[in-house]
Amino acid sequence: MIRTILILILLSTLFISGCECLSGFGRDLQKAGSWIERNTG
């Protein structure tokens, strides 16, 4: 449950920050995913 909320918050943050293209969005999403994996361990 908490993980789902974190993912939603991160995704909304990425959209708000304004990703300009799909490749940039993919890189940001990959960074966010790896950050989640490191912190949820």
C-alpha positions, 0 to 999 in steps of 0.5 A: 500500500505504501509502495503504491502511494510512493509510486503515485507521488513520484509519477505525479511529481514527474508530470508536474515537473514537465517531462518534455519527451518520452525518452526523458520521461523514461530516464526519470521513471527509471531513476525513480524506480531504482530509488524506490528499490533502494529505499524499500530494500 
